[in-house]
Each structure stands twice: as structure tokens, then as C-alpha cells.
């Protein structure tokens, strides 16, 4: 590999504030959703999606070699009257489906790039295993109510667990797809405040020999068509 170019990829994920009355089954006030959408209408799970444009490097036939991945968070997760929530952030070299990711992570205790339980969840959503190579980086977090704060009028949550996964595989794709989902446990929540965050992936761009690059590009195309 020659002509390497060190870069740090970054994408900003906006904050969101979702509100409802306790008996309501779904968020009824989305005026401050800030680009977040329902995973499935009628439920509390929401997601945000964006992309990282690599088309300029792709035109130069450069491959991206990730060397790591991390997320940064602006402040705290807050959920009034709730029982906690799970968040999942993923960076992929192929397009993503929020409902499929939600089903795999929440219902199957698996996720993109992992084995899933085909006997659980909605038919058709659990069958998409997604190749491990395409999951460049992912992170799951569980937040629970902070019972040490009394009173806790805004429902400040504390981080219970955090796990990072991903292949950090080189990619010749012209786009990286980013998604973050947040799903509260239970339906009693009256508000959910999701803090601003960002994903950071350092790495290098380099030119591979023609044969290796064409094979990688072919593989990227094959994997994207399996979505």
C-alpha cells in the first residue's frame, strides 16, 4: 500500500426531546424530535440516521483502513417516569434498516454482524444477519434511572453497561451509513431526552494494487446487494 493519507472520520448526531402523557402508548409531541424518527409507529423506539461521504476518496480509488472507533456524548440521558433504555449506534458500509436492527438487538439479543435467533421476532427481519465485515463499528449502551438522586425531576439516567463491537475492516465503499436507535424499557415514560453525540473513526486512506482494490470493490458491491 502506498500514498497513505491519515484522516479522522466524524459524524454529529443531534439531541432529541420526546414527550407524551403517561397513558399514551407513543410519543405525541415530536416538535423537538430534531430529525429522530419512530422505528415502528405506535411504539417508543426512535432512531436517527446519517451518512459519511467518502465519494471523493472513492473517485481516487482509495481504500479506507479504520484503526479504531469511539463515541462521544455531550451530557446525560434523561427519561421521566421510565425504567431505563438501550441505545445502539452503528457505522456500516452498507445501507441499514432501523426495524431490522431493532428486532435483532432488542428481541434476539444479537445484532448486525452477530448470529441472530431466527425463531424470535418478525419474519424477514431476523433473517438479515449482515456480514461481520460490513459492521465497521458499533456500540450498545444500557441506561437506568439514577436512584441516588432524590428528587430526580428530569429523570437523569446513569450508564449501566457499554459494549463496543465491529470489524474495523477496510472498505472501498463511497458511503458509510450511520444509525443510532434508542428504545425505552416499558411504556410509562413521559419524556425522553437524548443527548447530542458523535462517532469518531480514525484511520488512513491508501492506494492498493489494482487487483486487490478491484477485488475489494467487487466484494463491497456484493455485500451491499445482500441488504
N, C-alpha and C positions, 0 to 999 in steps of 0.2 A: 504494500500500500504506500502511495506517495502523495505528496502535496496535501498534508493534513491541515485542517482548519478547526481550531478549538472553539466551541460555542456552548452556551448555556441556553437551552430552550426553556421558555416560561409562558404560562398562561394564567390569567387572572380570572378567578371565579367570584362573581358578585355575591353580596349578602342578600338575605331574603327575610321577610317578616310575614308570617301567615297567621290568620286569626279566624276564630269561629266561636260559637257558643258551645258549652259542654255537651248537650244532647245531639248536636249536629254530627252526622257521620263523616263530613268532609269539610275542608276549609271553605268558608263562604266569603271571606274578604281577601281578595288577591290583588288589591290595588298596589301593595308594596311587595309583590312577588319578585319583581326585578329580574324577569327573564326565566324564572323557575316555572316548571310545568308539572301537572299531575302525571304520575306514572300510569295510573288507571283511574279514570273518572269515578268519583264516589268514594275514594279512599284517601288517606292522609299522606301517602308516599309521594314525594316530589323529586324532580331531577332537573339538572342544568347540563347543557351540552355545548361544546365549542370545538374548535379545530386549531391546530398549529400548522401553518402553511410552510411546506418545505419545497414548493414547486421551483423556486429559484435554484436550489441545490440540485433538484432532480434534472433540471434542464442542463446542468453541467455534468450530469451522470455521476453525482457524488452519493456515497453511501454514508448514512449516519450511524455512528458507533456509540451508543449510550454507555456511560461509565457509572451511572447511579441515578437515583430518583428520590424525591422527597416532597412533602407538602409543608406549607407554612400557613398558619391560621392567625387572623387578626385579633380575635378576642375569645369569647366563650360562646358555647351553645346554650340556649335557654329555651325551656319548654314549660309553660304554666300548666299545672294540673295534670301533667303527663307522667308516664312511667319510665321514660328514657327512650333512646332511639339508636339506630345503627346508621352509619354513613359509609358509603363506598365510593372511592374515587379511582378511576381507571384511565390509562392512556393506552390506546390501541392503534395498530397500523391498519386496521380495517374498520368499517362503519359499525356502530353499536346500536343495540336495541334496548331501550330502558326497561321494558316489561320483561324481556328475556333475562336481563341481568338481575332485576329484582327477584324474579322467580328462582333463579339459580342460587343467589346469595341468601335470600331470606328463607325460602321454603325448602331448599335442597341442601343447605349448608355446604355448598360448593362454590361455584362461580366461574367466570370466564377463564379458560386455561386449566381448570381443575375437572376431575371426574364429577359428574352430577348423578343424582338419583333419578332414573327415568320413571320410577313409579310414583313420584311426587310432583305435584304442580300441574299446570295447564299443558295438555298435549301440544307438542310443537314448540314450546318454549324451552323445555328442558333438553330437547334433542340437539340443540346447537351448543356443542361443547366448546367451540372456539379453540383453535390451536394455541398451544402454550407460547409459540414464537411470537404470535401477534399481540400478546399482552405485554407491552413494553414495561409497564409499571402499574401497580395497583396498591391501594391501601384501604383497609377496613378499620373502622373505629366504633366502639360502643360507648355511649354517654348515658349516665344515670343521674337522677336528681341528687343534688348535694344536700344531704340531711344534716350536715354540720352547720349550715346557715339557717338560723331561726330568728326572725322570719326570713323567708326567701320569696319575696313577692313577684319577682320576674321569672322564677323557676330556673335559676342558674344550674347547669349540669356540670358534672365532672367526668373526666375521661377514665373509663374503666379498663379498656384494653385497646391496643393498636397493633395491627399486623400489616407488614408490607410484603408484597409478592411481585412477581413479574420476571420476565426472561432477560430483560436488557439486551435483547437480540438486535444485531444490526438490521437496518431496514433501508430499502431503496424507494419506499413509498413517497409520494409527493405531498401527503397529508397525514397528520397524526390526529386521531379522534379522541376527545377528552369528554368524560361524563362523570358527574357526581350525583349520587342519589342519597336521599335522607328519608328514613322510614321510622316513624314513631311506633313504639310498642303500645297497643291499645288505641282507643278512640276517644278518650276523655279529655285530651289536651284542648286548651282554649287558645293557645298561641304557640308558635314555633319560630324562634329567632335563629337563623343560620348565619354564622359569621362569614365575612369575606375570607377567601383563602386563595392560594396559588399553588401550582405544581411547577417544580423545577427539575429539569433533567439535563445535567451536564454531559458533554460528550465531544466527539470530534467528527468532522466530515472529511472523508478521504476518497480518493480515486482508486478503485480496484482495477486489476487487469480486466480487459474487455470480457473474457469468457466468464470469469467469476461474477462480474457485475450483471451480465445478461442472465445468468442462471438465478441470481438473487432477485432480479426484477421479475423473471418468469414465476418464481416461487411466490413473490408478493402478490402478483396478479391472480394466481391460482387460489391463494388463501382468501383474497377479497371476494372472489366469486362463490365461496362456500357460505357466505353470510345468508 
